[in-house]
């Protein structure tokens, strides 16, 4: 049970972004080039899904 006199640890600050918008564009370009070389349909489906998700951040 917490009382008003007990001290609480400080809340963590906001996390910094790991990737910039330019990084997402570069990743999408690399995925596009890789997708052109893939013959496996399952792998291509995963690449397309990732490509789409990365596009939502640019």
C-alpha positions as CSV (number, residue, x, y, z in Angstrom):
1,X,0.0,0.0,0.0
2,X,1.3,3.4,-1.0
3,X,0.9,6.4,1.2
4,X,1.3,10.1,0.3
5,X,4.5,10.3,2.3
6,X,6.3,7.5,0.4
7,X,8.5,8.6,-2.4
8,X,7.9,7.1,-5.8
9,X,10.8,6.5,-8.3
10,X,10.8,9.1,-11.1
11,X,9.1,8.1,-14.3
12,X,11.4,7.4,-17.2
13,X,11.8,10.1,-19.8
14,X,10.6,9.8,-23.4
15,X,12.6,7.3,-25.5
16,X,14.6,8.7,-28.3
17,X,13.9,7.6,-31.9
18,X,16.3,5.0,-33.2
19,X,15.7,5.6,-36.9
20,X,15.3,8.8,-38.9
21,X,12.9,9.3,-41.8
22,X,15.8,9.0,-44.1
23,X,16.7,5.7,-42.5
24,X,13.2,4.4,-43.3
25,X,13.5,5.5,-46.9
26,X,16.9,3.8,-47.2
27,X,15.5,0.6,-45.7
28,X,12.5,0.6,-48.1
29,X,14.9,1.1,-51.1
30,X,17.0,-1.8,-49.9
31,X,13.9,-4.0,-49.5
32,X,12.7,-3.1,-52.9
33,X,16.0,-4.2,-54.5
34,X,16.0,-7.4,-52.4
35,X,12.4,-8.2,-53.3
36,X,13.4,-8.2,-57.0
37,X,15.8,-11.0,-56.4
38,X,13.7,-13.3,-54.2
39,X,12.0,-16.3,-55.7
40,X,10.3,-17.6,-52.5
41,X,6.7,-16.4,-52.4
42,X,6.6,-16.6,-48.6
43,X,9.7,-14.6,-48.2
44,X,8.4,-12.1,-50.7
45,X,5.2,-11.8,-48.8
46,X,7.2,-11.0,-45.6
47,X,9.3,-8.4,-47.5
48,X,6.2,-6.7,-48.9
49,X,4.6,-6.6,-45.4
50,X,7.7,-5.0,-43.9
51,X,8.0,-2.6,-46.8
52,X,4.4,-1.5,-46.2
53,X,5.0,-1.1,-42.4
54,X,8.1,1.0,-43.0
55,X,6.1,3.2,-45.4
56,X,3.7,4.2,-42.6
57,X,6.6,6.0,-40.9
58,X,7.8,8.2,-43.7
